[in-house]
Each structure stands twice: as structure tokens, then as C-alpha cells.
Amino acid sequence: MSDYLLEMRGIVKQFGGVRALNGIDIKVRPGECIGLCGENGAGKSTLMKVLSGVYPHGTWDGEILWRGQPLRAQSIRDTEAAGIVIIHQELMLVPQLSVAENIFMGREPTLPGGRMNYPAMYRRADELLRELKIPEMNVALPVMHYGGGHQQLVEIAKALNKDAKLLILDEPSSSLTASEIAVLLDIIMTLKAKGVTCIYISHKLDEVAAICDTVVVIRDGQHIATTPMRDMNVERIIAQMVGREMSQMYPPARHTPGEPLFEARNVTCYDVDNPRRKRVDDVSFTLRRGEILGVAGLVGAGRTELVSALFGAYPGRCRAEVWLDGRRIDTDTPLKAIRAGLALVPEDRKQHGIVPDLDVGQNITLAVLGQFARHSRVDANAEGAAVRAQIARLELKTASASLPITSLSGGNQQKAVLAKMLLTRPRVLILDEPTRGVDVGAKYEIYKLMLELAAQGVAIIMVSSELAEVLGVSDRVLVMGEGRLRGDFINRDLTQEMVLAAALDQSPMRNRDVA
């Protein structure tokens, strides 16, 4: 009998002439937690799709052994029957169905005659949630009533209901708050103690260091190293991922903001579902030419609502005065905002950033097709040249601009959205969580691009939930809390503690050194 629960030997996967995986080997012991690390496009998701049956046996080369026996799965149903369950980065829940219905989707207990056995379903759902130490959830309520953290735990409960022996978690914390992440990591430690084996994919390497026993690093589809976590640290993981030492996480800033360029006055947004509640309450600020303005705050502070209103993309009732070069501009709709010189890279790239039915090139030129219009036709040569230039500029990893945008990794999709907005040649670039789900190497490239744009005079507003990121690249930091502006700080000797204190309205340093 093998000492390993899972062995993947010499896995090769090709798409056309491009080899996405080139002889990957992985071994996982029962009860072990493996951290699978690599840059965007390294092949992590492709490897897990091979393992979970998304890519059936026969569409790839190599061998998978499960409990010492060959696994030749033709579908996800086959791998789930064996006990291998994957939780994708984008949650696979139906918002309108109850918590219990989502947990039992496809495996519903029935009564004679085929009716669903709701009492049994609710009992088992309650048991599963108690096992996960979240008994406060009402399993009969639609899952959309709960936030991202609880929904992630519903996905885990769904996996446990499938009797998961190996749980694959793909970027499970990318949209969670710090407190929700702490709960998630605690639950994974509990599952490990119960003998559940885990493969944990995350760009948040501190999480990998906290819960993983072993780290497997892949780069450009090749296996780089398998190392016990006790012999690793975050810096060594990064060096293996990118093939070089990352002595600095953030590029050194070499630009000086110029004269005032942009001004937002009296921005107010009302809740879509409760019009009497303000999500943003009378916020005003200015922005200089070539300045990077970080916007920080706790979840629910109103940061995304603020920048959406500036760009004409807020779905509810709002009002905002937007000024550029001392002139009031019309940003009532995204199209008007783009024509006025603004661009927005949205927080949710899947819902608001990409068009999944279009290819990479079509997504990149979507906002500027008029530039390539020649009477009633699009100049395909000019469009193609622009796309190739943007792909090279952002080092976007794709075998071809004609591939579906959904074939790219999350980080490369993010680069495509950024490329699309840069083609509009904005004077003010708004980035809402620009590095969410992006690996450390790609993050560095995005930061470097931001600094290059700022040096060229582009004013940048960056919303981020990562305080280290806000402090690492911003010239100035706005702090929001409960829809209000609670701090406006020059980023000089500014600390995370000061920003948090302002967000919680406990800071005596508000408006410290405001330029």
C-alpha cells in the first residue's frame, strides 16, 4: 500500500501547440496540507483541473494514482465519487436557494414519490455547519443573505457533504476580510486534524506559511521545488515562484505630484436596497497630477461605492460633482466618464471587467473600438497592432490574442482589463482592488506600471483592502469609515496602525500633513 493518498506523475497538458504543464510531479500524504504556489499563468489551475476531472483522462499525458490505484476520471462526478472535491475561486452557489439546498445540490435526499426530504436536509446541514463551528447560520435562508466569508464556509460544508478525502481550495480567501480569513484558516486546521487532506492555492503567502505542511512551487508549467514548510519562509517561496529574489515588494517611487488636477465634491450614494441609508456621505477630495491616492478603510466603508459614483457606474441613487482642470465634467455614465478622461478598473473583474464570450483581443479594445473604425468596418490590422502592444506592455501571458478571455488565469484577466482601460488614455485612472487574486510577481509589475503612469502625469486613485499595499505605493492616503471621510494623510511615516485608528474613528491625527 502506498504511503501517499495522491500521486501525480509526469503530468503534461497542451493547448494547441502550447504546453501549459510540462511533466509535473506531486505527492500528497493523508492528512497533509500542500501549498501550491506559482505566478499567474504558472499552471496551478490547469493542474487542478486535470486532477479534478475538468480535463478528462486522455486529454492529458502522465499518470494519477489515488490510494495507490490509477485514477482515470472522465468528469468531476468521477473524482467527487472518489473523494476529491475542488472549491473554485468563484463560488459555485445559487444565491436564491437556501443554505441547505446549496449544500445538497445534486445530492438531495428524497421521500417516496420523489419529493425532497427537507427535514433531513436541514438536520444534516445544521450538523455540517456545527462541525465547522458556524451554528448561527439559518440553513433555510437563501445563501445570498450571507456575506462572502459565510458563503465560502457553505462551499466547504458542501464539499464535506460529498465525503471529501482531498479538498482543493483555489484562492479561497481572495474576497474575505481579515476576520473571515482567520475563521477559514482555523477551520482548515480542524479539517486537517480530522484527517482531511488539503491542497491550498493562494497568492497570500502568509496563509500558506500558517497552515501548510509542504510547499510545491511551479513556474511556467514546470515543477520547481517541493519543500517542507519548516525549511521555507515567504521570501524563499517568492524567490522560487519568480526565479529571482524580491528584495523589495514595492518599486521605489521616483515621481513628485504636480498641481491639482481632479476634484470630487459632495459625493453621496444611497443604498440600493434601502434608499434612506447613505453608503457614501458627502465626501470631497482633490487629486494632483501624477499623484497616487490610496483609499483605505474597513469592509463596508463605502470605498467601491465612492469610485463607482465618480465613474457613473453606481447602480443606486447618487450625486457627485466631478471637476477636471478646474472645469466641471459630466460623468453620469461610464461612457461619458471615459470621454471626459476617466477610466476605472473594477473590483469584480468577472462581473464588471470582462466579457466572457469575447476573446482576449476583443476585450482589450472594447472601450475604444471607435479608434479603429473605418467607415462601417473595423481596421483589423490597426486593432491587432494595438492589442499586441498592450499585451507586450503589460507582459500578459497568453498564447494568442484570439483565445477566449476565460482561458487566462485570474491575474492575466486583470491585466487584460487594465490594458483595456489604458487604451482610453485616461488622465485619471481609478483602480479598485487592482491586485486581488494576483501573484507577487504580477503585483510588482502592476505597481511599477502605476509609478510609470504617475511619472507621465496620470493621476491614480487606488482602492485596496491590503494596508501594506496602500502604504507601499501611495503618495497620499484617504481613510473612509461608514461612508465618511475619516482621514487624509500624506504618506510620510504613516503606519497601518494609524490608518486603522482613523478607519475606526479613533485617530487624533486626521488631516495630518495634508498638502
N, C-alpha and C positions, 0 to 999 in steps of 0.2 A: 504493500500500500504506500502511495506517495506521501511525503511529508507536506506536500503543497495542496491546497484546495484548488488553486488555479495555476496553470502554466500556459503562457502564450509563447510559441516558439517560431522565430523567423517570420513574423507577420509582414507581408508585403501587400500593399493596396495601391492600385494605379487608377488614375482618371485620364483616359486618353493616353497621351504619351508622358503624362506627369506622374512621377512616383511619389505619392503622399506619405507612404510608410515604406521603409526600406530595411526589412529584417529586424523588427522589434522583438525583444525577449522580455517577458515579465513573469515573475514567480510570486505568488501570494500565499502565505500560510493561513490556516484557520485562525480567526480572531485578530488578525493583523490589520492595521490601518496603513495603507500605502498612500503617500502623497505623490500625485502625478503632476509634474511641473514642466513647463516649457513656454516659449513665447507664443503669441498668436500665430496660427498657421504652422505650428511645430508638428501637429498631427495628433494631439491629445483626443479631440472629439472624434476624429476618424477612427482611432484605435478603439475607443469605447463603443462606437457604432459597430465595429467588427465584433467585439466581444458580446454586445447585447443583441445581436441578430438583425440590426437595422440593415446591415450589409450581409446577405445570406452566405452560408458556406458555399464555396465555388466561385464567388466574385472576388475572392482574395486568395493569396497563397500563404502557406505556413500551416501551423497546427495549433489547436487549442485543446488542452487537456483539463477536464473538470473532474475532480476527485479521482485523478489517475486514468480516466477514460476519455477517448476522443469526443469532442463536442462538435456536432455538425448542424448547428441550428439554421433553420430556414426563415425564422421570423422571431420577433420579440416574444411571441407567445411561447415558442420553444425554450428560450432562455429563461423566461419567468417560471415556466414549469420546472426547470432545473433548479431555480432558486437565485437567479441573477436578475437583479432589478436596478434599473437606471432612473435617477431623478434628474431631469434636464434643467438647464439654467432657466428656460422659460417654463413656468409651471404649467402642467397639463391638467388643470382643473376646469370644471364648468361652473362659472360664477353663480348661475341661477339655481343650481342644485344644492341640496343640503350638504353639510359636512359628511354625514353618514353616507349619502348617495355617492359622493365623490370617492370616499374611501373604498366602497364596494363596487365601483363602476366596472361592469363586465363580469362581476363575480357575485351578483345579488342573490341572497338566499330567497327561496320562493316557497309558497304554500301550495297545497294541492290545487290544481287548476291554473297554476302559473302566476298567481298574484304574488307581489313582493312581500316578504315577511319583515315588515318594518320594525316590530318589537325586537326581533332577533338582531336586525341590522343595528338598531340604536344601542342595544346592550353591548354588542361586540365593539362598536365604535367607541363607546364610553370606556370599555376595558383598555383598548389600544391607547386612547388619549391619557388614561391614568398611568399606563406604563411609561408614557413619555412625559409624565409629570405636568400635564396641562389639563386638569379635570374641570377647569372653569368654562371650557367651550361647550356651547349648546349644539349638540350634533344634529338637531332638527332644523337649525337655522341655515339659510343659504350661506355658502362659504364666502360670498362677496361681502358679508357683514364683518369679516375679519381682515386684519392687516396682513402685509406680506410675510411677517415673521410667523404668524399662526398658520397661514396658508402653506408655508414651507414645511411646517410640522405635520399638516394634514397629508402632504405628499409622503412624508416618512411613514406616517401611520398606514397609508395606502400600501406602501412597499412591505411593511411588516405583515399586513393582512394577506399579502401574497407569499408569506413564509420565506422572506428573503434570507438567503445564506450569505450572499455577497451583495452589498449595497454600493452602487456607484453614484456619487454626488458630484454633479458638474456645476461649479461655481454656485454653491448653494447660498452663499452669503452676500452675493453681489448687490442686492437691493434691500439688505436688512440694516437695522440700526445696531449700534454697539451693544445695547442690552439684549436685543434679539439674537445677535451673533453669540453672545455669552451663553444663552439658553441652548442654542443649537449645538455648540461645542460640548456642553455638558451632556446633552442627550447622546451625542456620538460616543462620548466616553462611556456612558452607561451601556450603549449597544455593544461596544467592544467587550465590556466586562461580561456581557451575556453570550459572547461568542460570535456575534455578527461581524463578518469581515467587511471592510470598507476600502473603497478606492476614492480618494478625496482630491478633486481637481479644483485648484483655486490660485488666483494671482495674489491673494493676500497671504504672503509667506509666513507672517507671524502666526496665522491659524494653522498652517501646515506644520510649523515647528511645535505648536502647542499640543496637537493631537495625533500626529503621525509617528509610526514606529520606523518607517523606512521611506526614503525619498527616491523616486525614479525620475530622472530628467531626460527628456527627449528634445532634440533640436533638428529642424529641417527633416523630419521623418526618420531620424536615426536615434538609436539608443545611445545616450552619452554616459550615464552612470546610474548605478543602484547603490545607495549608501545608507547605513543605519543613521537615523536622525541624531543619535547621540554623538556622532562624529561630524555633524554638519551644523552650520548656522545660516542665517538668512543671507549673509554676504556670499558664502560659498555656493548656495543654491543659485543666486543671481549670476555669479560668475560662470557656473555650468550652463545655465539657460542661455545666456547671451554670448558666451565664448570669450568674454573679456571681464576684467574687474570693473565694477561700477563704483568707483571711488566716491562719486557724487551722485546722489539720486536726482538732483536738480541742477540744470546748467547754470553757470554763473551769469547773473544779469549784467548786461553791458549797455543799458539804454537809460535815458533820462526823459521822463514825461515832459511834454511841451505845454502849450497853452490850453485852456479849457476848450473842449470840442463839442461835448454832448451833455445834455441836461435832461433829467426826468423830474417832473414836478407833480406833486399831489397824486401819486399813483394809488388808486384804491380799487380793490377787487372784492366782489361779493361771492359768497359760497354758492356753487351751482345748485345744490340741493336745499340750502337754507339761505334765501336771499337777504335775511336780516343780519346774517353773520358776515363780518368782514374777514377775508383771508389776507388781504393787504390793506393797511390802514394809513393812508395819507403819507406815503413815503416819497421823499425827494432826495436827489443826489446829483453831483456833477462828475464828469469824467474827462480827463485830459487826453490830448493827442499822444499816442504811444504809451498810454498807461495800461497796466494790467490791474484790474479791480477785482479782488476776490470777494465773493458773497458767501458768508458763513452763517450757521445757525442750526438749531436742532430740527429734527423732523417735524413738519407742520408749521415751520416758522413763516412760510409764505414766499420762499426764495424762487421756486419754479413759477408760482403764480405771478410774481413781480416781473420776471423777464418775459413770460408769455404775454403779459399785458403790453409791455413795451414793443413787442413784435406783432401785436394784433392777433395773437393766437390763443388768448384766454377764452375758454368756452362759455363763461358766465358773463354777468354784467360787470363792467369795469369802466374806469375813466383814468386817463393819463394824458398829461401834456408832455410831448417829446420835442426837444429842441436840438438842432444840429447847426453848428456855425452861427449861433445867435438867431437862427430862424426856426420858427415852429414848423414841424413837418407832420404829415398825415401818415400814421401807422395803424389805421383802423383795421387793416387786413395784412396778412403776411406779404402779399404781392406788393402792396403799397409800401410796406416797410423795406422790402428788398430794393424797390426802385428808389427809395429815399436814401439808401446807403447802409441799411442794417442787415445782418444775417444772424440766424440762430441755428445752432446745433443742439437738437432737443435732448432731453433726459432719456426718453424711451425711444431708442433708435428703431426698435422693431415696429412700434405702432405709428410713430410720427416721423421717422427719419428715412426709411427705405420704402420702396415699392417692391414687394417680394416677387411680383410677376415679371419684373423687368431685369435685364442683365446689368452687370457692373457698370458698363459704359453709359447705358441709358439712365441709370440712377445718378451718375455723376453730372450729366449735362441737363438733367430735368429742369432745373431752375433757370437755365439760360438758353433754352432751345432757340429763342428768337435771334440769338447772336449768329446762329448757323443757318438761318432761313434765307433761301434764295428764291424769291417769289413764292411758289406753292410747294417747294421742296426743301429738304434739309441737306446741306452740303456735308455728305458723309465723310469726305476726306478731312475737312476742317474740324468736324466734330471728333473724328478719331484721333487727330493730332492733339487736340485739347485734352482728350481723355488720357492718352499716353503720357503727356506732360505731367498731368496731375498724379497719375499712378507712380511715375518716377519721383516726383517731388515729395510725395508722402511715403515712399517706399512701401506701397500697398502690395501685399503678396497675393497675386492671382495669376494663374497660367494664361488667362486670356480675358480681355475686357468683355467678351461675349458670353462668359459663364454667368449663370444665374447669381444674383447678389446673395441669395440664401446659401450658396455653396461656400461662401467665405466664412472664416472664423469671426466671432463677435468683434474682436479688435479691428480686423480689416474692414468689416462693415462700418465700424465707427470712422475709420479713415476715409471710406468712400463718402459718407455723409459730410465729413469735414471738407473733402475735395469739392463736393457739390456746392457748398456754401462759399468756398474761397473763389470759385469761378464767377461769383456775382461781384467780386472785387469790393467787398464791404469796407466802409470806413469805420464802422463799429461792429465788432464780432462778438456775439453772445454765445458762450459755451456752457451748457447746463450738464454737469457731471461728465466732462469730456473724456475721462479715463476710466469710467465704470466698465468693469469686465475686460480691461486692457492690461497686458502683461507689463513688467517693469521696463523692458527694453523699449516697447512701443510707447509707454508713458513718457520716457525720456525724450523720444523723438517728437512727441506732441508738445512737450514743454519747450523744446528747442525751437520748434516752429512758431509757437506763441511769442517767444522772445524775438525771433526774426521779424515777425509781423509787427510787433510793437516798435522795433527799431526802424521800421519803414513808415511809422506814423499811424498804424491801425490801432484804434482804442479797443480794448478787450475787457469784457465782463465775464468772469468765470464763477459759476456756482459749483461748489463742491462740498460733499459731506466729509471729506478727509481733511482735517485741520492741518496736518503736516503738508499736504499739497497746497492748501491756501497760503500758508506761510512760506512755502518753498518757492513760489513763483510770482506772488502778487507784490505790487508796489504799495497798494493800499487795500484795506480790508473793511468792508461793511459787515456789520453783525446784525442779524434780524432775530426777532423773537416774538411769537404770537402775532405776526403780521406787521409789527412795528420795527422801525429802525432804532436799534439799541446801542449802536456804536459805529464810529467812523474813524479808523486808525491808520496813520502812516505805519507801514510795516518796517519799523525800526525797533529792534529789541522786543518785538511783540512775541508773546508766548501763547501756547494753546490754552493755558490756564486763564490768561486774560480774556481771550476770545470767549471761552466757555462762561466765565463770570459775566461778561456783557450779555451773552445769549440768555442767561438766567436772570438778567436784570439785577445783578449783584455787584456791578463794577463801578468804582469811583473814577475810572479812567476814561469814561466816554468822551469822544471827540478829542482824544489826546493827540497833539501834534498834527491836527488836521491842516492840510495845505490850503 
